[in-house]
Amino acid sequence: MFSIGDTVCYPLHGIGTIEAIEDRDVLGKTTTYYILRLINTKLTAMLPVDNAEAVGLRRIITPEECEKLFEYYRTTSPCLGSANWNQRYRENMEKLRTGNPETVIDVMLCLDKRNSIRTLSSGERKMLSNAKSILCTEIAVVLNKPIEEIEAMFDS
């Protein structure tokens, strides 16, 4: 269970801080919710505590894990994924839903490689942008660096 003030990663939504843990009555049933303030969008999200594990809510990575991620990014060969864009999109979306930083990097590498061969569809461009934004925001928060500096590290 998380506590108020914890910084967490909410897959597909980004990095946020748990601002409160509240009981809310919804449709006659009382449920406990994490109230998250998302860093990138400044939006507030309510997530039932009982669903946190199922949606992949996790603590942010450590500085040591950041270094491992940069090494993983440098040494992993990108795959192109399925030739069918619809199937590839679904596969990449499933990877992003896990919230695992290494699978997010796999999606970034795959889409970057595919983009170097042929222009991505608008959906895949948005997916690449979101994946990079979520990962770079997390690393920037962990290393206390500007997000632009982290993005430049991935771009170089």
N, C-alpha and C positions, 0 to 999 in steps of 0.2 A: 504494500500500500504506500502511496505517496503522501507527502505532507505539504502543508501550505508553505509556499516559498520555493519548492523544488522546481528546477528547470527540467523540462521533459521534451521529448520528441513525439509528436503526434503525426504518424505517417500520413502523407498526402496533404497535410495542413501546415506543418512546420514546427518550429520551436516555440515553446510557450512556458509560462510560469503559472504554477497553480496558485491562484489568488484566494481561493476559498474551497471548502468542502461543505456542501449544504444538502439538507434533506428538502426535497420538493415533492409536493403532492401533484401527481399527473394522472388524470383519469381515475381518481379515487385510490391510487396506490402511491405510497410514500417510497421514494427512491433517493439514494445518496448519490450526489453528483460532484465531480471535480469541476470547478469553474476555472477555465484556462484563459489567460490573456496571451494571444499569439503575437510573437515579436514582429514578424514581417508585415502583417496586415493590421495589427492593433485591434483585431476583432476578439470578441469573447466567445468561447465555446463551452458548452455544457456536455460533459461526458459521464454517463453512469459509471460509478466505481466498478460495478460488476462486469462491465463491458471493456474495461481498460486493457486487460490482457488480450482479449479477443481482437481488438482493433490495433494492437501493437504498440500501445503507449509504453514508452521506456525512458529511463534516465538518459541524459545526454552522455556522450562518450568522454573519455579522459584525454588529457594532453598526449599521453603515451599512445593511445589508440589513434589520435590524429596523425601522428608520425607513421604509424602502420598503414593508415589509409592512403597517405601520400605515396608510400612505397608500393602499395597494392596498385594504385593508379598508374605509377610509372612502369610497373613490371607486368601488368596483365594485358594479354592480347585481346583486342575487342572481337566479338563475334558479330556477325551481321544479322543474326536472327532469321526468322522466317522470311521468305520472299513475298509472302502475302502480307500487305501492310496491316490489314485488319487483325490477323492472327498475331502478328508481331506487336501491335499496339496492346492487345489483350495480355500477351505474355509479359510485356514491359510493365503494364499497369499492375499485374499481380506481384511482380518483383518490388515495385514501389510500395505496395500495400504492406509488405513485410516490415518496412521501416529499417531494415538492416542496412547500415551504411555501405557495406561492400556490394550489396545487390543494387543499391542506388548508383554506385560507381559503374557497375556492369552496364546499367541502362545508359548512363552518360557516355561510356566508351562506345557502346553499340550504336547509339544515335549519332555521335560525332563521326564515327567511321562511315556510317551510311550517308551522312550529310556530305562527306568529302567525295563520295561517289556520285550521289544524286541528291537533289534538293529534297528535304523532308516535307511531308505533308504538314499542313498547319497544326493538326492535332499532335503530331510528333514533335514539331518545333516547340509547341507549348509544353509538352511533356518534358523535353530536354531542359527547357528554361526552368520549369518548376523543380525538377530533380536537382539541378545545379544550385538553384536558390536555397532549397531546403538544406542540402548538404553544406554549402558554403556558409550559411547562417549559423548552423550548428558549430562548425569548426571555428568561425569567427568568435562566437560566444565563448567557446572553450579556451581558445588561445588569447582572448581579449585583444583582437586585432580588427581593423576595419574589414568589412565584407569584400570591398574592392580588392584588397590585398590578397585575400584568399582566392577570389575568382581569378586574379592574375596568375596565381600559382598553378591553378588547374589549366589555364589557357596556354601557359608557356611549355 
